[in-house]
Amino acid sequence: MKRYLPGLLILFAVTMCSTSADAHRQEKKKHIEPVKAYHGGQAQEAGPYHLELIATDGELMLYVADHDDKAVSTEGGKAKATIQRGYEKTSRVEVDLQPAGDNLLKGTGTFTINHDTKIMVFIKLPGQEAHAASFAPSGAQGGDMRPTNAASSHKH
């Protein structure tokens, strides 16, 4: 029996480590799955949030949810979006987004959305750290950042 004890201990240790690693992979997998867009926009993960941006010419709407896709109140929060077309710094426009009910932040400005538009959003909710996410229209046409196969409206 003593002869097999070291081998059994090693086998036990390997089993315990792989179980722990599998649990860690499962936890991490939860955060690498695609973020769902329930309002027809583009969705990104930003810290503890799922952010969904709907960008049309002159208007931005940002929906905020947690990792379980439950609405997060935007009351008392604020966000800023930097909109840039192409690589020219002179084409940058900044838009402040203000709470517009439930889990929505909204802002307007003078800008158009094209195929080369990039939007960086910074969000700060009360009692939380600031977080950022980057969005790109990826094929948007006609001044609209909503995908052509937009998901049906989903209330959080």
C-alpha positions as CSV (number, residue, x, y, z in Angstrom):
1,M,0.0,0.0,0.0
2,K,2.8,2.4,0.8
3,R,4.2,1.8,-2.6
4,Y,1.0,3.2,-4.2
5,L,0.5,6.1,-1.9
6,P,2.7,8.7,-3.7
7,G,0.9,7.8,-7.0
8,L,-2.5,8.1,-5.4
9,L,-1.6,11.5,-3.9
10,I,-0.4,12.8,-7.3
11,L,-3.6,11.5,-9.0
12,F,-5.7,13.2,-6.3
13,A,-3.8,16.5,-6.7
14,V,-4.2,16.4,-10.5
15,T,-7.9,15.7,-10.2
16,M,-8.4,18.6,-7.8
17,C,-6.5,21.0,-9.9
18,S,-8.3,20.1,-13.1
19,T,-11.7,20.4,-11.3
20,S,-10.7,23.9,-10.1
21,A,-9.5,24.9,-13.5
22,D,-12.7,23.7,-15.1
23,A,-14.8,25.7,-12.7
24,H,-12.6,28.8,-13.4
25,R,-13.0,28.2,-17.2
26,Q,-16.8,27.9,-16.8
27,E,-16.9,31.2,-14.8
28,K,-14.7,32.9,-17.5
29,K,-16.8,31.5,-20.3
30,K,-19.8,33.4,-19.0
31,H,-18.0,36.7,-19.7
32,I,-16.8,35.8,-23.2
33,E,-20.1,34.8,-24.7
34,P,-21.5,37.5,-27.1
35,V,-23.5,40.2,-25.5
36,K,-27.1,40.2,-26.7
37,A,-28.6,43.3,-28.3
38,Y,-32.2,43.5,-27.3
39,H,-33.1,46.9,-28.8
40,G,-31.6,46.5,-32.3
41,G,-28.3,48.2,-31.6
42,Q,-24.7,47.0,-31.0
43,A,-23.9,45.4,-27.7
44,Q,-20.5,45.4,-25.8
45,E,-19.4,44.4,-22.4
46,A,-17.9,47.1,-20.2
47,G,-16.8,46.1,-16.7
48,P,-20.0,44.9,-14.8
49,Y,-22.3,46.1,-17.6
50,H,-23.7,45.1,-20.9
51,L,-24.0,48.2,-23.0
52,E,-26.2,48.4,-26.1
53,L,-25.7,51.5,-28.4
54,I,-28.2,52.6,-31.0
55,A,-26.7,55.3,-33.1
56,T,-28.5,57.2,-35.8
57,D,-27.6,60.6,-37.4
58,G,-27.8,63.1,-34.6
59,E,-28.9,60.8,-31.8
60,L,-27.4,58.2,-29.4
61,M,-29.3,55.8,-27.1
62,L,-27.3,53.7,-24.6
63,Y,-29.1,50.9,-22.8
64,V,-27.4,49.5,-19.6
65,A,-27.8,46.0,-18.2
66,D,-25.8,43.7,-15.9
67,H,-24.2,40.4,-17.0
68,D,-27.5,38.6,-16.4
69,D,-29.2,41.1,-18.9
70,K,-31.2,42.7,-16.1
71,A,-31.8,46.5,-16.5
72,V,-29.4,48.7,-14.5
73,S,-30.9,52.1,-13.4
74,T,-29.1,55.0,-15.0
75,E,-30.6,57.5,-12.6
76,G,-27.9,60.0,-11.5
77,G,-25.5,58.5,-14.0
78,K,-23.8,60.1,-17.0
79,A,-22.0,59.1,-20.1
80,K,-19.9,60.7,-22.8
81,A,-19.5,59.5,-26.4
82,T,-16.7,60.4,-28.7
83,I,-17.8,59.9,-32.3
84,Q,-15.1,59.8,-34.9
85,R,-15.2,59.3,-38.7
86,G,-12.1,57.7,-40.2
87,Y,-8.8,58.6,-38.7
88,E,-9.0,62.4,-38.8
89,K,-9.0,63.9,-35.4
90,T,-10.8,67.0,-36.8
91,S,-13.9,64.8,-37.4
92,R,-14.4,64.1,-33.7
93,V,-17.7,65.0,-32.0
94,E,-18.4,64.6,-28.3
95,V,-21.9,64.0,-27.1
96,D,-23.1,64.0,-23.4
97,L,-25.6,61.3,-22.6
98,Q,-28.1,61.9,-19.8
99,P,-30.5,59.5,-18.1
100,A,-33.7,59.1,-20.1
101,G,-35.7,56.6,-18.0
102,D,-35.0,53.2,-16.5
103,N,-31.8,51.8,-18.0
104,L,-31.4,54.4,-20.8
105,L,-29.0,57.2,-21.4
106,K,-29.6,59.5,-24.4
107,G,-27.8,62.3,-26.2
108,T,-28.1,64.4,-29.4
109,G,-25.6,66.3,-31.5
110,T,-24.6,67.3,-34.9
111,F,-23.0,64.2,-36.4
112,T,-23.7,61.5,-39.0
113,I,-23.1,57.7,-38.8
114,N,-21.1,56.2,-41.8
115,H,-19.3,52.9,-42.5
116,D,-16.1,54.4,-41.0
117,T,-17.6,55.8,-37.8
118,K,-16.2,54.7,-34.5
119,I,-17.8,55.6,-31.2
120,M,-16.1,55.4,-27.8
121,V,-18.5,55.5,-24.8
122,F,-17.5,56.3,-21.2
123,I,-20.1,55.6,-18.6
124,K,-20.2,56.5,-14.9
125,L,-23.1,55.4,-12.6
126,P,-23.5,56.6,-9.0
127,G,-21.3,54.6,-6.6
128,Q,-19.5,52.7,-9.4
129,E,-16.2,53.1,-11.3
130,A,-16.2,54.5,-14.8
131,H,-16.1,52.1,-17.7
132,A,-15.7,52.4,-21.5
133,A,-16.7,50.5,-24.6
134,S,-16.0,51.0,-28.3
135,F,-18.5,50.6,-31.0
136,A,-18.3,50.5,-34.8
137,P,-21.1,50.4,-37.3
138,S,-19.6,47.4,-39.2
139,G,-21.5,47.9,-42.4
140,A,-24.1,50.5,-41.4
141,Q,-25.6,52.3,-44.3
142,G,-27.6,55.5,-44.6
143,G,-26.8,57.1,-41.3
144,D,-27.8,54.2,-39.1
145,M,-25.8,52.0,-36.7
146,R,-28.6,49.4,-36.3
147,P,-27.9,46.1,-37.9
148,T,-30.2,45.1,-40.8
149,N,-31.3,42.0,-38.9
150,A,-32.2,44.0,-35.7
151,A,-33.5,41.9,-32.8
152,S,-37.0,42.4,-31.6
153,S,-37.5,44.9,-28.9
154,H,-37.0,43.5,-25.5
155,K,-37.9,45.2,-22.3
156,H,-35.5,44.8,-19.3
